Amino acid sequence: MTAQEYKNQCLQMALDISEFCHYQDRLLTQFSKQRRLALNEQFEALSGSLQFKEAYDALQQRCSEQEAVIRDISEKLREKRHEKIRTKGLSDYQKEIEYCIQEQGKA
C-alpha cells in the first residue's frame, strides 16, 4: 500500500489520524519498552508504514553520517580561523620587533 492509498483509505473511513497517533502514543506509554517496540511494529504493519521503515532507517543513518561530516568540517574551519588569527598576531608582533630594531639602529 502506498502512502497515498493509505491516506485515501483513511479518508474513506473518516479516520482522524492525529487522534489515532495521540491514542497510539498514550497506549504505548503504558507498556514496557520491549512491549512498546512490538506494538509499534504492529501499528507500522497495520498502517502500511512498515514497508518504508528500511528506507527511512537508511536515510536516518545517512543523515547522521552527514551531520558527522558537517561537524568535522566545521571543526576544521574553526581551527583554520584560529590559526589565521594566530598567524596574523605573530606577523604583527614580528613587524613591531623589526620596527624596534630599526629604531635602535638609528639611535
N, C-alpha and C positions, 0 to 999 in steps of 0.2 A: 504494500500500500504506500503510495506516495504521500508526501505532506499535504498536497492539495486535496487528494482523495480523502484523507483523514479529516481535513477542515470541512470539506463538503458533507461528509458523513455526520460530523458533529452538528453542522447547521441543520441538516435534515432532522436530526433527533432533538433539536433545540437545546443542546447542552451548553452550559456556560462553563467554558474551560477554566476561566480564572477561579471559579468556585471549586471546581474539581481539583485544581492544583493546590488550593488552600486546604481542602479536605485531605488530600494526599499527604501534604506536609504535616498536618495535625495528626493524622493516623500514624505516620512513620515515626513521629517523635515518641510515641507510646511504647515502642519496642526496642529490644536490644540492637546493637549495631549490626550484628550478623543477620538478625531477622529483618531489619530495615533494608539491608542490601538485597536480600531475597525478595522482599515485597517491591522494592524499587525496580528490580529486574522484571517482575511480573507486570507492574504498571507499564514499563517500557515495552514489553511484549504486547500487552493489550492495546497500547496506543499506536503501535507501529513504529515507534522511535528506535526500537532495538536494532532495526536494520541500518540505522545511521550511526549507531554507537561506535563502531570500529573506526569509521571515517572521522567522527567527532574526536575520539581519543587520539587518533593520529594527528589531527590538526592541533589539539591541545599540546601534544608533545612538541610539535614543530614550533608553536608559539613560544613554549618555554625555552626551546633551544635558541630561537631568535632573540628572545629577551636577554639570554645569557650573552649572546654575541654583542648586543647593544650595550650591555653593562661593561663588557670588556673593552669595547671601542671607546666608550665614554671615559673609562678609567685611563686608557692610554692618552686620550685627548687632554684630560686634566693634567696628566704627568707632563705632556709636551708643553702645555701652557706654563706650568710651574718652572720647567726647565728654561723656557724662553725668558721668564721673569728673572730667574737667577742669572742667566747669561747676560741679560741687559744690565742687571745690577753690577755684575763683575766688569762689564765693559765701561760703565760709568766710573767705577772705582779705579780702573786702570787709567782712564783719562785724567782723573784727579791726581793720581800719582805722577803721571807724565808731566802734568802742569806744574806740580810742586818741584819736580826735578829741574824743569826748565827755569823756574823762578829761582831755585837755589843756585843754578849755574850762572844766572845773571848777577847774583849778589856777590 
